[in-house]
Structures are given as C-alpha cells and as structure tokens.
Amino acid sequence: MRNVGVRFGGIVALDDVSFEVTRGRIVGLIGPNGAGKTTLFNCLSRLYQCDSGDILFDGSSLLRVSRHRIAELGIGRTFQNLALFRTMSVLDNVMVGRHCRTGSGFFVNSLRLPGVAREEQATLEKAQALIRLLGLGPVADARVADLPFGTQKRVELARALACEPKLLLLDEPASGLNHEEVGVLGKLLGEIRDRLALTVLLVEHHMSLVMSISDRVVALNFGKKIAEGNPAEVQQHPEVIQAYLGGAA
C-alpha cells in the first residue's frame, strides 16, 4: 500500500495509508469500528477505487487490473458477512472457488469438448483435498444453510483457498465464533500458512487471535495508520491504547 487515500463524499475512509506485507508472513490489520480496515480490503480486491496512492502486488499496480482478474492473479478473500451459496453443498461451494483456475468457457463446457472431463476431475480432487485439510469431510455433501456458523466459516475459507491464492485476505474470520472455535481457527491458520506457503492479511477484532498468530500488526484509526510493528510493540503503542480504551487508560 503506497499513500492510499479513499473518500466517500466528505468522509475520509483512508488517509495516506502505507505499509508492506512480506511474502510468507501473517500481518494483522486492527483498529476500532470505522477505522477503514474493510475499505482497505475492498481496495485490494478492486471492489473500491482508490482516490490517491497505489497498491502493488508482486511489483505491479493493481489499480490497472480488472476486478474479475484479481483471483486469477493470486488474491483470495473471505468476507465479514458470509457470502456462500447457501442452498449448494459444501463441495459445490468449494468447487466454485476453482473457477478462475479453469480454462474452458461456456461454449466448450456446453458441448462437452475434449478436456472438460479432465478439468472437472482436477477441480473435484482439489476441492476434496481442501475439504479434508479443513476437517469438512463429514459435511462435504451437506447444504451450507444447514451447517453451524463456525462450520460455514471454514467452508468460506476452503473456497478462498480453492483459487490457489498467493495472498489470502481474511475479513474477521473469528467473528461469531466461541472461545474454543477461535483457538482452533488460530492453529488452523498457522498450519495453512505453512503448508500452502501463503501470505495472509488478517482483519480481526479478536485481539488474542491477532497477537498470537501475526508476525506484524498494522493499526488504523479514522482512516490513518497509527502504529506498525511486531505484536508486542503495537499492543503497547500509546495511540493504539487510546484508540481502543480512551485517553484515561
């Protein structure tokens, strides 16, 4: 992120924000409600257009990339509010995430031309491997709508991983989870990062999760970056304490 600014009318959502996410690291992005975290994610995934600054991925600007090519480039994302196909099975939801890695279009698929069956089999095998990795095997054929919230979160994570991302954007993955589920999630994210050689940018309000798995933490408040460093440094930063607890703290 290089001096990124975003305005909505008279509201400044991001104000000259700059930081880097190093390959293979987990970076936590924290801040009170309204700090600009989701806006930043929406800029990274090209849902929002920056008013100023630039966003570089693997050395190239994302601002000239079409929205539909973001997943193809290697950026996967989960959402603060679940965005699953609720009437479809777990397996089908994860297979949808492979769409950007398939080469055959509508015409080729409709005519069942050579290669379609091989591509479908490869997609199925990849989805099944991710389902096993995230412990979703027993519910692979279940409708997403019939599953507990915590399980649905893992389904969305599996779908994001199906596009084989280099960078995984996680928008409040612990939201709505109980204490035990948060602990399991933290361990799972660490294992996924190591096994799949991922880079992760994590937006989260659950501070114990952020501080336990992040290599670095960036703090925002009212659209501005107020702190950056390792978890211990950011926890002790006076502006972060004031943003969360008030000046009296």
Disulfide bonds with the S-S distance in Angstrom:
none
